Amino acid sequence: MQPLGPSEVDANSIDIWVVSHGGVASNALCDHMESQGIRTRPDNYGLICHKQHPGKSVGKPILVIHGDYLDAIRSMDRRKFLTANAAKMCLGINAPEIPLSRFLQSFPNDPVGFSMFLESFRNAKQSNIDKVAFLRYPYTNQEALEALNSIDVEVDMDGFSLRERKKKYSPRSSDVKTILDKYSDFDFKE
């Protein structure tokens, strides 16, 4: 079991910090980069892959993958990661045991933490704290290259492709249905 955290980004163990809100194939892209020797997964990757920007320089380029918000929620719920990812984005801790109802109560306008999470990286980019690039899912290899090049990370995208999203889904709870309603009009502009 992972420690609760919060956990800091160890800049010495990565070449790029890849973060996402979950459900947008960030692991697939990390796997692709790791296969080329680009370090994306420190020992505490599970704690920092959905963590907000700390507000002080991480000292490494940052790629923020986001988008397809409703299907991302469905994907995380289907794989039973929704609560864990909400805890990481909202609180910076690994606490999958916190019920979704508590996030709905505590963060009624942003119960999964999408807005808080993405705003933290927009603020870091606008304040020039770190080099930050946003990549909207689903994306093409060319869009990924452009985002990575903008933060001075060279990746060969040959052989990479996003797989089709699994469509089998039925919400497990009324809380998930409420969360889907809350984000029905959500759209983050970089």
C-alpha positions in Angstrom: 0.0 0.0 0.0 1.3 3.5 -0.9 1.9 5.9 1.9 -0.7 8.7 2.4 1.6 11.5 1.3 1.6 14.3 0.6 4.6 13.5 -1.5 7.1 15.8 -3.2 8.3 15.5 -6.8 11.9 14.2 -6.8 13.4 16.2 -9.7 16.6 14.1 -9.6 14.6 10.9 -10.5 12.7 12.2 -13.5 13.4 13.9 -16.8 9.9 15.2 -17.2 6.9 15.3 -14.8 3.8 13.9 -16.6 0.6 14.6 -14.8 -3.1 14.2 -15.6 -6.4 14.1 -14.0 -6.7 10.4 -14.9 -8.5 8.6 -17.6 -6.6 10.2 -20.5 -3.9 7.6 -21.3 -1.1 9.3 -19.5 0.4 5.9 -18.5 0.5 4.9 -22.2 2.6 8.0 -23.0 4.8 7.5 -20.0 5.4 3.9 -21.1 6.4 5.1 -24.5 8.8 7.7 -23.2 10.3 5.3 -20.6 11.0 2.9 -23.5 13.2 5.6 -25.0 15.1 6.1 -21.7 13.1 9.3 -20.7 12.5 9.0 -17.0 8.8 9.7 -16.1 8.2 7.4 -13.2 9.9 8.0 -9.9 9.3 5.6 -7.0 6.4 7.8 -5.8 4.8 8.1 -9.2 1.5 6.8 -7.9 1.3 9.7 -5.5 2.4 12.5 -7.8 0.8 11.6 -11.2 -2.4 13.4 -10.2 -1.0 16.0 -7.8 -1.4 19.7 -8.1 1.6 21.9 -8.9 3.3 22.7 -5.6 3.5 26.5 -6.3 7.3 26.4 -6.3 9.6 25.2 -9.0 9.9 21.5 -9.6 12.9 22.2 -11.8 11.8 19.8 -14.6 9.5 20.3 -17.6 5.9 19.4 -17.0 3.4 17.9 -19.4 -0.3 18.1 -18.3 -2.6 15.8 -20.1 -6.3 16.7 -19.8 -9.6 16.6 -21.6 -12.5 14.3 -22.5 -13.7 15.0 -18.9 -16.9 13.0 -18.7 -15.4 9.9 -20.3 -12.4 10.3 -18.1 -14.7 10.2 -15.0 -16.4 7.1 -16.4 -13.0 5.5 -17.1 -11.7 6.2 -13.6 -14.9 4.9 -12.1 -14.9 1.8 -14.2 -11.4 1.0 -13.1 -12.2 2.0 -9.5 -9.7 4.9 -9.4 -12.1 7.9 -9.2 -12.0 8.3 -5.4 -8.2 7.8 -5.2 -7.6 10.3 -8.0 -10.0 12.8 -6.4 -8.1 12.5 -3.1 -4.8 13.2 -5.0 -6.1 16.2 -7.0 -8.1 17.8 -4.1 -6.0 16.9 -1.1 -2.6 15.7 -2.4 -2.9 12.4 -0.5 -3.4 8.8 -1.4 -6.7 8.1 0.4 -9.0 6.0 -1.8 -11.1 5.1 1.3 -12.6 8.6 1.4 -16.1 8.2 0.0 -17.1 10.3 -3.1 -19.9 11.8 -1.0 -17.3 13.6 1.1 -15.8 15.2 -2.0 -19.2 16.3 -3.1 -19.8 17.8 0.3 -16.4 19.4 0.7 -15.8 20.5 -2.9 -19.4 20.9 -4.3 -18.3 22.8 -7.4 -15.2 20.7 -8.2 -15.6 17.3 -6.4 -13.0 15.5 -8.4 -10.6 18.4 -8.4 -10.2 18.9 -12.2 -10.4 22.7 -11.9 -8.1 23.0 -8.9 -5.6 20.6 -10.5 -5.5 22.3 -13.9 -5.5 25.8 -12.5 -2.4 25.0 -10.4 -0.5 24.2 -13.6 -1.9 27.2 -15.5 -0.7 29.4 -12.7 2.7 27.8 -12.7 3.0 28.3 -16.4 1.8 31.9 -16.4 4.1 32.8 -13.5 7.0 31.1 -15.3 7.6 28.9 -12.2 8.2 25.9 -14.5 8.1 25.0 -18.2 4.5 23.6 -18.5 2.8 22.3 -21.6 -0.9 21.2 -21.9 -1.9 18.4 -24.1 -5.6 17.8 -24.7 -6.8 14.2 -24.9 -7.5 12.7 -27.4 -4.4 14.0 -29.2 -2.5 13.1 -32.3 1.2 12.2 -32.2 1.9 15.6 -33.9 0.1 17.4 -31.1 2.1 15.4 -28.5 5.3 16.3 -30.3 4.4 20.0 -30.4 3.6 20.1 -26.7 6.8 18.2 -25.7 8.9 20.4 -28.0 7.5 23.5 -26.4 9.1 22.4 -23.1 12.3 21.2 -24.7 11.6 17.5 -24.4 12.5 15.4 -27.5 10.5 12.2 -28.0 10.3 9.9 -31.0 6.5 9.3 -31.4 7.0 6.5 -34.0 5.1 3.4 -32.9 2.8 5.3 -30.5 -0.9 5.5 -30.9 -3.8 6.0 -28.5 -6.0 3.0 -28.2 -9.7 3.3 -28.5 -11.4 4.1 -25.2 -13.4 1.2 -23.7 -17.1 2.1 -24.0 -18.5 -0.4 -21.6 -19.7 1.6 -18.6 -22.5 1.9 -16.2 -22.2 4.2 -13.1 -21.7 2.4 -9.9 -23.4 5.0 -7.7 -25.6 8.0 -7.5 -22.5 10.0 -6.4 -20.9 9.2 -9.8 -24.0 10.3 -11.6 -24.0 13.6 -9.6 -20.3 14.1 -10.4 -21.0 13.6 -14.1 -23.7 16.2 -13.9 -21.4 18.6 -12.1 -18.8 18.4 -14.9 -21.3 18.3 -17.8 -20.2 21.7 -19.0 -16.6 21.7 -17.7 -14.0 22.8 -20.2 -10.5 24.0 -19.2 -8.8 26.5 -21.5 -5.1 26.5 -21.3 
